[in-house]
Amino acid sequence: MRPLPERLTALRNRLREDGLDGFVIPLTDEHMSEYVGAYAQRLAWLTGFGGSAGCAVVLADRAAIFVDGRYTLQLRQQVDGAHWEYEAYSASSVADWLGKHGTVGQRIGYDPWLHSRGWVAQVSAALKRIGAHPVAVSHNPVDAIWDGQPAPSTAPAFAHPAGFAGRHAADKIKDIASWLKGRAADAVVLSALDSIAWALNIRGSDVDHTPVAHAFAIVHADERVDLFIAPEKVDAALRAHLGEAVAIRAREEFAPALMAEYAGKTVCVDPERAVVAIFDLLTQGEAEVDAVRDPAVLAKACKNPTEIAGHKAAQLRDGAAMSRFLHWLSVEGPKGSQTEISAAERLRAFREECGPLLDLSFDTISGAGPNGAIVHYRVEESTNRIIAPDMLYLVDSGGQYADGTTDVTRTIAIGTPSAEMRQRFTLVLKGHIAVAAALFPEGTRGSQIDILARHALWQHGLDYAHGTGHGVGSYLSVHEGPQRIATPSVFGAGGDEPLRAGMIVSNEPGYYKACEYGIRIENLILVVERALEGAEKPMLGFETLTFAPIDRALVDVALLTKTERDWLNGYHAQVLDRIGPQLDGAARDWLGQACAPL
Amino acid sequence: MRPLPERLTALRNRLREDGLDGFVIPLTDEHMSEYVGAYAQRLAWLTGFGGSAGCAVVLADRAAIFVDGRYTLQLRQQVDGAHWEYEAYSASSVADWLGKHGTVGQRIGYDPWLHSRGWVAQVSAALKRIGAHPVAVSHNPVDAIWDGQPAPSTAPAFAHPAGFAGRHAADKIKDIASWLKGRAADAVVLSALDSIAWALNIRGSDVDHTPVAHAFAIVHADERVDLFIAPEKVDAALRAHLGEAVAIRAREEFAPALMAEYAGKTVCVDPERAVVAIFDLLTQGEAEVDAVRDPAVLAKACKNPTEIAGHKAAQLRDGAAMSRFLHWLSVEGPKGSQTEISAAERLRAFREECGPLLDLSFDTISGAGPNGAIVHYRVEESTNRIIAPDMLYLVDSGGQYADGTTDVTRTIAIGTPSAEMRQRFTLVLKGHIAVAAALFPEGTRGSQIDILARHALWQHGLDYAHGTGHGVGSYLSVHEGPQRIATPSVFGAGGDEPLRAGMIVSNEPGYYKACEYGIRIENLILVVERALEGAEKPMLGFETLTFAPIDRALVDVALLTKTERDWLNGYHAQVLDRIGPQLDGAARDWLGQACAPL
């Protein structure tokens, strides 16, 4: 493997050969995915950055990499500041940066299969202002220089049975077709991999931890579906599951089909989830494009009763694994016998022992002491720390089960925590409880809820640089839209989606003291209708879905109100009630103590 | 005066003569003002609606009027449901309504001097979808049929001295010119009346309660200003105040100037605050339009130390007037000797006695019992109620003083309040306190703060259908942008403005039980920097500016936390300390009791 600086040099040489003065390398794929297959890890290959969100831009004489607040620390550890300028999305953007550092006449390349239409419009406007030109490349120059670029996965796709999905794919397609008729449109392009997986009740293994298959789909108003997918991924069982209305076509046929088959027709395309190339090809093919959110997005986010029941079953197994792990940690932690890596492996093993684990839902974040302050830390041999007194240990992990996707974070005191750690943990806990216990009218958005999680921290001048909650799929993406709980600045025009009954979101406030420790408390919560006596409007609330003890040693009870204390004791009683019967012996005794009222 | 139904008929006849199938009548003027001069009260003249926000749309066979949640009850009382369909902005829009009820080929008129560019684009798109056509009229058909339409005001404009404004107009113009140079633009159109008033340190009397003069201004990058204003409004003193850099031009020259004087130049125009006609004229004149927020808006919102000191001085006088009024009411209320009208008159008289009152800052809302539930109630002889036991009385009022603009609401128990009234009042108070006491990092928006005001109500399934806070000017508009405290749904693309030190906003949660009573507690609050020990980011908070007792008889102390109770007692101690010395005898004794700790 070529060393990193040589890769950057090779890219610059290649850009010169291609007649380009610059190039933009986002972290995504042709489906605007957050987690991408190995073949599409261009940003990581070029820069060394291992986070899940970022973008690099390379000019002849300078290069920059953009990340959000979660990755500020990680960026400094993984990416060489001698070659890359560190930029924060909160302060700047690729468009701003190019507008500042580009010069008149320059040709700045981008891969139209890796960017949204809005991004291209923004960058094009910035370049136009300085007299430079955006250039859509037909072949990605990073691919041209990447020796040993992995081939796209050939893993088979498979059916996700209606017993888990709660609805037959034919029903879902019928709904989408009826939605199309309501818009007087002929077809809709589904390009988001989880939308395709949801709509057709299929899953795959093309991306680590996210059970999707690489494909594009076009759903027609007459309920026919074109599924563009490598044919070898579709075996006879899947072919039968998909039924006659679904035509299997090679993935390579997708682009030509957009250009050739929709002249004079109206095709819906999601401007947030489809790359600009899809818009361009349809327009070239004289289709009328209706830019609108993919209809699977909201339907997928609102879980049906089968999915909710499945999720709850998965949470019981996952909670048993977490509790066994926390018991094990309570024994091993004080000895200093374990590392971040060994702990993450043990946790995986507990998950495997507690039920049919299909995958982790993301790379476990196992951070001891200062590594806990790196919000999306991914342990490697070079950074691996011993877990020992006196420190905080943060573990954020989840499982992919056929009946549900989990995501849970616990922060544990190893040895004796400082008063400051306990105070900060309790402030984070107050935020967690405020979200968990909130009641709010229909129509309320996650951006309104967000302050409840931060309010206690803010009163001490503290905060955390990430969102409070993300949606979670049903044996699908661990990060799923359209709902979120986050500050309004992260949302584009139109703001965020109102919360609706059936949505699952995470509730994960935190606090991070750089180079010392990190705190995060994460449960998944379900939006539910709440009947209140005397209520004058329909109200919603949250039901907590995750069951694992919250470290009592880190709670400063004096800082809790009676209501907050009651919440914590009530939660622990539920944990003991649901998880206790799954444990034996010492683990069960430990759980009893860990869940004792405060 | 023609009866209302005849006016509607006359308009329909006129539309036929003009070759139009419909027409839209907004409540605004050529400056997109919220409060407009008598000549521009077209909506009120046509429909009878007396609120401050709304829009009517008239077709040959049906007509609708749109209002927001504040005016739902008032609409039903003032506008005849036999002729007008009631529509809520939260559920629909003029564009949606026209898209639904218009038909192919129809010509729907609008006055391009009364709508934003965005509104016209939205309505045009809706009409296009159904094959109908938007038509910009050159003469407003309402004006054509309005016998006795008042002439525009000829009141003189006058200087607002730097001793109150805190800065010379020349300094402000210099800043605007330097902002223009930074954008490589040649000029900016100021069309919002309060922006012009702020930038040139002038005031006027063309609109009730809002001390602005009807004018347009164009500020050039070379610091010259064209002020388009009726020349008779400018006397020698004002002419001298404005200085040589300001050219006085007749208001009628504005439109021709836009078309004739900017070919090839770049002119900044605010898409939210300028009407579409301004964009159209500049474009016809071959100017390049730079659509951007008027630079006076944010500068005006962040008060300077002189303006803050002036506001505080005005609040002391205003607080004395409010306290005298509340004492008077404590004597008269139980007797049943007063009405909504007489009480409002008495309050105005107290304000006049306490200092140099230049105007009220809006029509006093004086609502007894069920009238208190009409959020923006404006008492008339026909609705006037006696104030007597046992009811709640709500009074929302403010004064225009040369040093500041005030706005305060108090809700008073006359006689014995019910347990429900006390519970609801206390929930509203909890929201008021949560906002007043909040600490938050720089960059926080009002849409994040809003939930603090509603949270206590929400836990009981209750809410209020208006925003929590609006900006307030310095001897200027009582409603001023760009900051607000409100739910995100009221903001357009880009969301709301982060709160900054020096901004004044209202803090006015409420609760309204239709046909029974209304509750609102409103103080003005100032955004201030807060130095917190150990804070990891720059923090902001609020300083309460309004001083008048909050009715202790309505507080259910058992529902308050200790922190909330401490806040209320601390607030009342401040009221007594600042207002007490201005009162004598019985009023002073009463204030001592009204401010006693709970």
Boltz contact constraints between the chains, C-beta under 6 A:
constraints:
  - contact:
      token1: [A, 439]
      token2: [B, 458]
      max_distance: 6.0
  - contact:
      token1: [A, 439]
      token2: [B, 459]
      max_distance: 6.0
  - contact:
      token1: [A, 440]
      token2: [B, 458]
      max_distance: 6.0
  - contact:
      token1: [A, 441]
      token2: [B, 463]
      max_distance: 6.0
  - contact:
      token1: [A, 445]
      token2: [B, 488]
      max_distance: 6.0
  - contact:
      token1: [A, 447]
      token2: [B, 488]
      max_distance: 6.0
  - contact:
      token1: [A, 448]
      token2: [B, 451]
      max_distance: 6.0
  - contact:
      token1: [A, 451]
      token2: [B, 448]
      max_distance: 6.0
  - contact:
      token1: [A, 451]
      token2: [B, 451]
      max_distance: 6.0
  - contact:
      token1: [A, 458]
      token2: [B, 439]
      max_distance: 6.0
  - contact:
      token1: [A, 458]
      token2: [B, 440]
      max_distance: 6.0
  - contact:
      token1: [A, 459]
      token2: [B, 439]
      max_distance: 6.0
  - contact:
      token1: [A, 461]
      token2: [B, 532]
      max_distance: 6.0
  - contact:
      token1: [A, 461]
      token2: [B, 535]
      max_distance: 6.0
  - contact:
      token1: [A, 461]
      token2: [B, 536]
      max_distance: 6.0
  - contact:
      token1: [A, 461]
      token2: [B, 539]
      max_distance: 6.0
  - contact:
      token1: [A, 462]
      token2: [B, 536]
      max_distance: 6.0
  - contact:
      token1: [A, 463]
      token2: [B, 441]
      max_distance: 6.0
  - contact:
      token1: [A, 488]
      token2: [B, 445]
      max_distance: 6.0
  - contact:
      token1: [A, 488]
      token2: [B, 447]
      max_distance: 6.0
  - contact:
      token1: [A, 488]
      token2: [B, 495]
      max_distance: 6.0
  - contact:
      token1: [A, 493]
      token2: [B, 493]
      max_distance: 6.0
  - contact:
      token1: [A, 495]
      token2: [B, 488]
      max_distance: 6.0
  - contact:
      token1: [A, 532]
      token2: [B, 461]
      max_distance: 6.0
  - contact:
      token1: [A, 535]
      token2: [B, 461]
      max_distance: 6.0
  - contact:
      token1: [A, 536]
      token2: [B, 461]
      max_distance: 6.0
  - contact:
      token1: [A, 536]
      token2: [B, 462]
      max_distance: 6.0
  - contact:
      token1: [A, 539]
      token2: [B, 461]
      max_distance: 6.0
